[in-house]
Amino acid sequence: MEKTPLSMRKYVAIFGPTNAGKSTLFNAMLGQDVSIVSEIEGTTTDPVIKAMELIPYGPIALVDTAGLGDTGVLGERREKKTIDILSRCDIILFVRDVRFADMGDFDFGKVPVINVYTKCDVADEEKLQLVRENDKKGVFIFDHTFEGLAKLREEMVSALKKLDTQDETLLGDIVPSGGMVVLVIPIDSAAPKGRLILPQVQTIRDCLDHDIRAVSTTVKMLEDTLKSLKKTDLVVTDSQAFHEVARIVPDEIPLTSFSMLLANQKGRISQLIKGTDVIPNLLDGDKVLMLEACTHSTTHDDIGRVKIPSLLQKKTGKKLEFVHFSGYDLPENLEEYKLIIQCGGCMINKKAIQNRLELFKEKGIPVTNYGVVLAYLTGILTRAKKVFENKG
């Protein structure tokens, strides 16, 4: 549980007015002092994200945020960072001092909200009763002991389970139980020494979770590996080796990439595939936004900063302008871009990815991702997308 990546956890964020007791609740839920607690307004500045296990639900990411309505120095900037967290939240704990329960209303859109009232042990009984009558579903905190937070944990588990309407699998809905998958893992200059990258590890774990047999190999050994197997249900390769692997894998064996599996798992792969339709119409000077969820040291053949821009300009014959953004941030002038290319998203959670895709759809901006665009640029997208047909 502790090693589950943040990108694979549901995000539960604590929002509320300043000095409502958010950080005290955050620390109590974690069982450790992570956030600084003070009566001074604006003590919490940047959002604090901590992995935890919510029994019996499982691993989640708990987020402490700066107060809404912060009037302190730099308050506006703190509040913006708080609101930015909303884009990746699955559940909101909206915390208010029960003595001032009529203050601090906020529109969280479609994100489920659990109202949490703190400092109930020092509130006037008449005020407390009035709030209880007005909010029969609210959770009232009298103390921050394990037992005192039991009701809140129950409500969190219930709300999160309602979101789990489908198994968030990479392969379980594509390959049958007992099937055979060949994972092609190139060992090149970008491969981390002594370990596998996260999408590769996630795919192996997903195979184990769904009783799917997996064989890992390099491009060099792929042909011999396929010959040694009685049946192969799917071949999955790193995006950068797509073209070379496609020449080796027979047409009757389905082929896709780790990046496309992640795109399918996090939703709307059809939107990413459709995004490639704009590529033939790109013109000189058109701006392309390259979005990477993580920061990393670049190499001479970096996929996002070198390979894709080079292949895209070669394919179109146009001189394009590439702008790179890392992390969860997005540029304010999205309308300037003719195409957005998102990375595989292994370091960004599903909610954030889906909110991004919804935003791009609303603005009418075509979007694709690394794996999909590489399949397109190497001429094998038609084959690679077949395993995802009829999926959104």
ZAKOLNU-216845 format. One record per residue (C-alpha): x, y, z. Coordinates in steps of 0.001 Angstrom, whole numbers. Example, Ala and Ser with C-alpha at 12.3 -4.5 7.8 and 13.67 -1.06 7.14 Angstrom:
pt u:12300; v:-4500; w:7800 $
pt u:13670; v:-1060; w:7140 $
END
This chain:
pt u:0; v:0; w:0 $
pt u:2745; v:2457; w:980 $
pt u:4481; v:2044; w:-2391 $
pt u:1384; v:2616; w:-4525 $
pt u:2278; v:5636; w:-6720 $
pt u:350; v:8852; w:-6083 $
pt u:-781; v:8738; w:-9705 $
pt u:-2740; v:5541; w:-8971 $
pt u:-4422; v:6811; w:-5794 $
pt u:-7739; v:8567; w:-5316 $
pt u:-7162; v:12151; w:-4124 $
pt u:-9032; v:13365; w:-1033 $
pt u:-8472; v:17089; w:-431 $
pt u:-9265; v:19126; w:2656 $
pt u:-10725; v:22520; w:1752 $
pt u:-12197; v:25235; w:3930 $
pt u:-11841; v:28783; w:5295 $
pt u:-8674; v:29847; w:7103 $
pt u:-8322; v:28616; w:10690 $
pt u:-11137; v:26091; w:10316 $
pt u:-8929; v:23276; w:11604 $
pt u:-7910; v:21754; w:8271 $
pt u:-4288; v:21054; w:9184 $
pt u:-5257; v:19641; w:12588 $
pt u:-7633; v:17243; w:10851 $
pt u:-4985; v:16412; w:8224 $
pt u:-2413; v:15517; w:10891 $
pt u:-4958; v:13497; w:12874 $
pt u:-5988; v:11468; w:9818 $
pt u:-2350; v:10653; w:9107 $
pt u:-1456; v:10021; w:12740 $
pt u:1581; v:12302; w:12492 $
pt u:2414; v:15996; w:12498 $
pt u:2996; v:16811; w:8847 $
pt u:1335; v:20217; w:8474 $
pt u:2146; v:23100; w:10824 $
pt u:-794; v:24002; w:13058 $
pt u:-1156; v:27609; w:14221 $
pt u:-3791; v:30214; w:15040 $
pt u:-1992; v:32587; w:12673 $
pt u:-3978; v:33071; w:9468 $
pt u:-2262; v:31735; w:6349 $
pt u:34; v:29260; w:8125 $
pt u:-494; v:26642; w:5409 $
pt u:930; v:27958; w:2139 $
pt u:1475; v:25341; w:-572 $
pt u:-788; v:22246; w:-674 $
pt u:680; v:19286; w:1225 $
pt u:96; v:15834; w:-290 $
pt u:651; v:12678; w:1734 $
pt u:44; v:9031; w:874 $
pt u:-1995; v:7052; w:3373 $
pt u:-4008; v:3857; w:3680 $
pt u:-7703; v:4309; w:4330 $
pt u:-8939; v:1026; w:5798 $
pt u:-10860; v:-828; w:4419 $
pt u:-10762; v:1118; w:1130 $
pt u:-7052; v:1104; w:376 $
pt u:-4373; v:3611; w:-656 $
pt u:-5360; v:7261; w:-1102 $
pt u:-3594; v:10622; w:-1336 $
pt u:-4663; v:13080; w:1385 $
pt u:-4186; v:16780; w:600 $
pt u:-4028; v:19722; w:3019 $
pt u:-4655; v:23122; w:1426 $
pt u:-4348; v:26790; w:2287 $
pt u:-7541; v:28472; w:3480 $
pt u:-10136; v:29785; w:1066 $
pt u:-10780; v:33485; w:1557 $
pt u:-7180; v:33998; w:2711 $
pt u:-6649; v:37720; w:3330 $
pt u:-3056; v:37445; w:4522 $
pt u:37; v:38570; w:2631 $
pt u:311; v:36465; w:-562 $
pt u:-3203; v:35193; w:215 $
pt u:-4364; v:35431; w:-3397 $
pt u:-1458; v:33311; w:-4622 $
pt u:-2029; v:30747; w:-1864 $
pt u:-5705; v:30496; w:-2722 $
pt u:-4923; v:29986; w:-6428 $
pt u:-2718; v:27002; w:-5580 $
pt u:-5523; v:25657; w:-3413 $
pt u:-8072; v:25932; w:-6226 $
pt u:-5616; v:24363; w:-8690 $
pt u:-5684; v:21203; w:-6538 $
pt u:-9388; v:20852; w:-7327 $
pt u:-8554; v:19587; w:-10824 $
pt u:-7132; v:16348; w:-9421 $
pt u:-9552; v:15761; w:-6522 $
pt u:-11886; v:12775; w:-6343 $
pt u:-13424; v:13696; w:-2974 $
pt u:-13550; v:16982; w:-1029 $
pt u:-13628; v:17263; w:2758 $
pt u:-15069; v:20748; w:3257 $
pt u:-14026; v:21759; w:6763 $
pt u:-15675; v:24565; w:8741 $
pt u:-15566; v:25678; w:12346 $
pt u:-19058; v:24698; w:13511 $
pt u:-19372; v:28035; w:15338 $
pt u:-19159; v:29814; w:11969 $
pt u:-20871; v:27164; w:9855 $
pt u:-22740; v:29715; w:7756 $
pt u:-19442; v:31077; w:6413 $
pt u:-17235; v:29736; w:3644 $
pt u:-19550; v:28347; w:971 $
pt u:-17715; v:27328; w:-2207 $
pt u:-18691; v:25728; w:-5522 $
pt u:-16723; v:22500; w:-6083 $
pt u:-18516; v:21635; w:-9295 $
pt u:-19171; v:17920; w:-9753 $
pt u:-16656; v:16728; w:-7136 $
pt u:-18403; v:14874; w:-4263 $
pt u:-18233; v:16839; w:-993 $
pt u:-18346; v:15669; w:2622 $
pt u:-19101; v:18529; w:5015 $
pt u:-16926; v:18317; w:8130 $
pt u:-17597; v:20519; w:11158 $
pt u:-14708; v:20995; w:13577 $
pt u:-14345; v:22421; w:17102 $
pt u:-17679; v:20912; w:18113 $
pt u:-16328; v:20338; w:21649 $
pt u:-16137; v:24125; w:22257 $
pt u:-19308; v:25125; w:20409 $
pt u:-22488; v:26369; w:22029 $
pt u:-25004; v:23515; w:22304 $
pt u:-27760; v:25564; w:20692 $
pt u:-25555; v:26453; w:17714 $
pt u:-24430; v:22862; w:17380 $
pt u:-28003; v:21589; w:17331 $
pt u:-28991; v:24144; w:14692 $
pt u:-26167; v:23066; w:12377 $
pt u:-27043; v:19392; w:12879 $
pt u:-30656; v:20082; w:11863 $
pt u:-29566; v:22020; w:8761 $
pt u:-27018; v:19414; w:7638 $
pt u:-28098; v:15914; w:8573 $
pt u:-25353; v:14362; w:6400 $
pt u:-22536; v:16420; w:7899 $
pt u:-19753; v:14892; w:9987 $
pt u:-19152; v:16525; w:13376 $
pt u:-15690; v:16320; w:14976 $
pt u:-15546; v:16545; w:18777 $
pt u:-12043; v:15161; w:19132 $
pt u:-9265; v:13981; w:16834 $
pt u:-8707; v:10548; w:18294 $
pt u:-8932; v:7427; w:16131 $
pt u:-12414; v:6769; w:17514 $
pt u:-13414; v:10409; w:17098 $
pt u:-12659; v:10254; w:13375 $
pt u:-14383; v:6906; w:12770 $
pt u:-17526; v:8456; w:11269 $
pt u:-15480; v:10581; w:8865 $
pt u:-13474; v:7569; w:7699 $
pt u:-16712; v:5646; w:7099 $
pt u:-18104; v:8474; w:4973 $
pt u:-14856; v:8716; w:3004 $
pt u:-14827; v:4972; w:2283 $
pt u:-18479; v:5068; w:1190 $
pt u:-17929; v:8049; w:-1126 $
pt u:-14808; v:6546; w:-2702 $
pt u:-16437; v:3173; w:-3311 $
pt u:-19218; v:4914; w:-5233 $
pt u:-16547; v:6207; w:-7629 $
pt u:-15171; v:2726; w:-8270 $
pt u:-17753; v:1836; w:-10891 $
pt u:-15238; v:-25; w:-13024 $
pt u:-11981; v:-1877; w:-12584 $
pt u:-9187; v:516; w:-13514 $
pt u:-7132; v:-2074; w:-15330 $
pt u:-4494; v:-1811; w:-18028 $
pt u:-5000; v:-5261; w:-19544 $
pt u:-7819; v:-7003; w:-17687 $
pt u:-10469; v:-5851; w:-20153 $
pt u:-8307; v:-6605; w:-23207 $
pt u:-6582; v:-9940; w:-22521 $
pt u:-8491; v:-12944; w:-21109 $
pt u:-7566; v:-14569; w:-17812 $
pt u:-4810; v:-17097; w:-18490 $
pt u:-3745; v:-15232; w:-21642 $
pt u:-168; v:-14521; w:-22701 $
pt u:1311; v:-11039; w:-23073 $
pt u:4785; v:-10233; w:-24365 $
pt u:6266; v:-7028; w:-22974 $
pt u:9000; v:-5509; w:-25132 $
pt u:11284; v:-3378; w:-22967 $
pt u:14137; v:-1668; w:-24835 $
pt u:17337; v:-1082; w:-22906 $
pt u:18702; v:2180; w:-24327 $
pt u:20225; v:5447; w:-23118 $
pt u:16899; v:6575; w:-21622 $
pt u:16348; v:3363; w:-19635 $
pt u:17049; v:3865; w:-15906 $
pt u:19989; v:1769; w:-14741 $
pt u:19005; v:-1225; w:-12649 $
pt u:15217; v:-735; w:-12787 $
pt u:12128; v:-495; w:-14984 $
pt u:10106; v:2633; w:-15622 $
pt u:6719; v:2985; w:-13910 $
pt u:4410; v:2065; w:-16865 $
pt u:6326; v:-1183; w:-17345 $
pt u:6077; v:-2072; w:-13645 $
pt u:2362; v:-1189; w:-13589 $
pt u:1698; v:-3428; w:-16586 $
pt u:3485; v:-6385; w:-14991 $
pt u:1503; v:-5904; w:-11769 $
pt u:-1759; v:-5667; w:-13731 $
pt u:-968; v:-8982; w:-15397 $
pt u:-483; v:-10583; w:-11977 $
pt u:-3740; v:-9054; w:-10683 $
pt u:-5746; v:-10539; w:-13590 $
pt u:-4043; v:-13948; w:-13913 $
pt u:-2415; v:-12997; w:-17201 $
pt u:932; v:-14542; w:-18023 $
pt u:3660; v:-12081; w:-19012 $
pt u:7016; v:-12531; w:-20697 $
pt u:9481; v:-9630; w:-20794 $
pt u:12005; v:-9326; w:-23590 $
pt u:14125; v:-6863; w:-25542 $
pt u:13637; v:-5934; w:-29175 $
pt u:16660; v:-8048; w:-30046 $
pt u:15135; v:-11170; w:-28495 $
pt u:11531; v:-10524; w:-29544 $
pt u:11423; v:-12745; w:-32630 $
pt u:12854; v:-15757; w:-30769 $
pt u:10524; v:-15096; w:-27851 $
pt u:7427; v:-15152; w:-30055 $
pt u:8581; v:-18389; w:-31716 $
pt u:8991; v:-20045; w:-28322 $
pt u:5385; v:-19372; w:-27297 $
pt u:2393; v:-21471; w:-28374 $
pt u:95; v:-18456; w:-28434 $
pt u:506; v:-14722; w:-27854 $
pt u:-2611; v:-12674; w:-27108 $
pt u:-929; v:-9264; w:-27134 $
pt u:2450; v:-7604; w:-27556 $
pt u:3094; v:-4376; w:-25648 $
pt u:6108; v:-2255; w:-26504 $
pt u:7723; v:976; w:-25470 $
pt u:6489; v:3771; w:-27755 $
pt u:9969; v:4583; w:-29020 $
pt u:10438; v:1032; w:-30351 $
pt u:6988; v:855; w:-31965 $
pt u:8100; v:846; w:-35581 $
pt u:10877; v:-1719; w:-35141 $
pt u:8653; v:-4025; w:-33093 $
pt u:5810; v:-3765; w:-35640 $
pt u:8087; v:-5220; w:-38317 $
pt u:8750; v:-8264; w:-36131 $
pt u:5277; v:-8995; w:-34733 $
pt u:3039; v:-10906; w:-37193 $
pt u:-131; v:-9077; w:-38281 $
pt u:-2402; v:-11598; w:-36563 $
pt u:-956; v:-10732; w:-33128 $
pt u:-2394; v:-7542; w:-31569 $
pt u:201; v:-4858; w:-30829 $
pt u:49; v:-1710; w:-28716 $
pt u:2216; v:398; w:-26369 $
pt u:2574; v:1003; w:-22642 $
pt u:1624; v:4610; w:-23238 $
pt u:-1579; v:3681; w:-25071 $
pt u:-2501; v:1251; w:-22287 $
pt u:-2177; v:4073; w:-19773 $
pt u:-4245; v:6364; w:-21994 $
pt u:-6983; v:3735; w:-22203 $
pt u:-6942; v:3131; w:-18444 $
pt u:-7271; v:6818; w:-17657 $
pt u:-10088; v:7290; w:-20153 $
pt u:-10963; v:8882; w:-23486 $
pt u:-8430; v:7148; w:-25693 $
pt u:-10799; v:7787; w:-28618 $
pt u:-10271; v:11537; w:-28057 $
pt u:-6500; v:11052; w:-28174 $
pt u:-6685; v:9018; w:-31371 $
pt u:-8967; v:11576; w:-33025 $
pt u:-6483; v:14300; w:-32062 $
pt u:-4049; v:13003; w:-34683 $
pt u:-6502; v:13988; w:-37445 $
pt u:-5254; v:17603; w:-37276 $
pt u:-1614; v:16720; w:-37995 $
pt u:-1844; v:16793; w:-41829 $
pt u:-3352; v:20305; w:-41601 $
pt u:-628; v:21902; w:-39451 $
pt u:1035; v:24979; w:-40966 $
pt u:4363; v:26770; w:-40578 $
pt u:4472; v:28605; w:-37258 $
pt u:1658; v:26637; w:-35626 $
pt u:2206; v:26137; w:-31903 $
pt u:2218; v:22641; w:-30400 $
pt u:1971; v:22258; w:-26616 $
pt u:4009; v:19384; w:-25147 $
pt u:2729; v:18401; w:-21684 $
pt u:4817; v:16235; w:-19370 $
pt u:3512; v:15222; w:-15949 $
pt u:6979; v:14873; w:-14425 $
pt u:10305; v:16666; w:-14580 $
pt u:13357; v:14658; w:-15590 $
pt u:16829; v:15060; w:-17027 $
pt u:16667; v:15211; w:-20807 $
pt u:18883; v:13199; w:-23141 $
pt u:19979; v:13747; w:-26722 $
pt u:17041; v:11597; w:-27887 $
pt u:14434; v:12668; w:-25308 $
pt u:11003; v:11522; w:-26473 $
pt u:9126; v:14748; w:-25727 $
pt u:11766; v:17360; w:-26487 $
pt u:13609; v:15720; w:-29383 $
pt u:12042; v:12643; w:-30970 $
pt u:8402; v:13660; w:-31322 $
pt u:9133; v:17260; w:-32476 $
pt u:11626; v:15940; w:-35020 $
pt u:9280; v:13249; w:-36366 $
pt u:6305; v:15629; w:-36423 $
pt u:8146; v:18263; w:-38459 $
pt u:9502; v:15611; w:-40803 $
pt u:6003; v:14145; w:-41305 $
pt u:4325; v:17509; w:-41927 $
pt u:7206; v:19229; w:-43687 $
pt u:6376; v:22319; w:-41612 $
pt u:8392; v:24447; w:-39189 $
pt u:6383; v:24178; w:-35977 $
pt u:6806; v:25940; w:-32634 $
pt u:6962; v:23593; w:-29632 $
pt u:6219; v:24806; w:-26093 $
pt u:6966; v:22500; w:-23123 $
pt u:5142; v:22433; w:-19775 $
pt u:5855; v:20051; w:-16879 $
pt u:3794; v:19006; w:-13847 $
pt u:143; v:19885; w:-13315 $
pt u:386; v:23451; w:-14628 $
pt u:-1164; v:24554; w:-17915 $
pt u:-524; v:27761; w:-19852 $
pt u:-3292; v:30352; w:-19657 $
pt u:-3360; v:30924; w:-23427 $
pt u:-4478; v:27446; w:-24517 $
pt u:-6349; v:28834; w:-27516 $
pt u:-3010; v:29675; w:-29169 $
pt u:-2184; v:26001; w:-29686 $
pt u:-3216; v:23991; w:-32727 $
pt u:-2366; v:20658; w:-31065 $
pt u:-1658; v:19421; w:-27541 $
pt u:475; v:16327; w:-26983 $
pt u:276; v:14855; w:-23455 $
pt u:2806; v:12356; w:-22107 $
pt u:1668; v:8883; w:-21049 $
pt u:563; v:10290; w:-17706 $
pt u:2126; v:7678; w:-15431 $
pt u:2901; v:10386; w:-12826 $
pt u:-450; v:12188; w:-12927 $
pt u:-3693; v:10841; w:-11477 $
pt u:-6740; v:9828; w:-13520 $
pt u:-8927; v:12684; w:-12317 $
pt u:-6382; v:15280; w:-13454 $
pt u:-5997; v:13644; w:-16866 $
pt u:-9758; v:13501; w:-17417 $
pt u:-10239; v:17107; w:-16335 $
pt u:-7528; v:18181; w:-18780 $
pt u:-9134; v:16257; w:-21621 $
pt u:-12537; v:17732; w:-20799 $
pt u:-11054; v:21245; w:-20795 $
pt u:-9387; v:20698; w:-24178 $
pt u:-12640; v:19293; w:-25576 $
pt u:-14606; v:22336; w:-24361 $
pt u:-12093; v:24661; w:-25995 $
pt u:-12080; v:22645; w:-29217 $
pt u:-8321; v:21967; w:-29081 $
pt u:-7155; v:18630; w:-30553 $
pt u:-5153; v:16520; w:-28089 $
pt u:-3214; v:13294; w:-28352 $
pt u:-473; v:11618; w:-26321 $
pt u:3072; v:10342; w:-26820 $
pt u:2181; v:6732; w:-27569 $
pt u:-679; v:7568; w:-29925 $
pt u:1224; v:10215; w:-31868 $
pt u:4279; v:7978; w:-32237 $
pt u:2071; v:5209; w:-33598 $
pt u:624; v:7725; w:-36054 $
pt u:4006; v:9127; w:-37094 $
pt u:5425; v:5658; w:-37694 $
pt u:2401; v:4604; w:-39726 $
pt u:1067; v:1886; w:-37428 $
pt u:-1740; v:3625; w:-35541 $
pt u:-4386; v:1748; w:-37531 $
pt u:-3009; v:-1512; w:-36172 $
pt u:-2159; v:-309; w:-32675 $
pt u:-5617; v:1104; w:-31944 $
pt u:-7552; v:-2062; w:-32809 $
pt u:-7354; v:-3425; w:-29254 $
pt u:-9131; v:-274; w:-28022 $
pt u:-11935; v:-119; w:-30566 $
pt u:-15302; v:759; w:-29025 $
pt u:-13552; v:2184; w:-25950 $
pt u:-13901; v:5838; w:-24867 $
END
